[in-house]
Amino acid sequence: MSLAIPVDAVSHVLLQDGWHIVEGNSFKVDSYEYKDRDRLIVGGQAVPSTGAMWKEPDGVFIVCPLTSVLAVKATRK
C-alpha cells in the first residue's frame, strides 16, 4: 500500500511554523540544489536530496527540504 499524494491538488503545507497556503497548483517536489546561475554550488549528499517548493498567495516562493514538510492538505484524492 502507498499513500499517493496528488501534488497538483496540494492546497496547504504544514511546516514547523504552521500551515502555508499553496497558490494554484504550484506545489512541486524535485531535487534540492543550490545554484549560481547555471553552476551547481551545493547538491547531492551535501544537502537533502529532495525538496518541496510552492508559491504562496502573496507571490513568495517557499523552498524547503522535503523532510521539513510535516503534512499536506489536498483538495481531492
Secondary structure, 3 states (H helix, E strand, C coil): CCCCCCHHHEEEEEECCEEEECCCCCCEEEECCEEECCEEEECHHHCCCEEEEEECCCCCEEEEEHHHCCEEEECCC
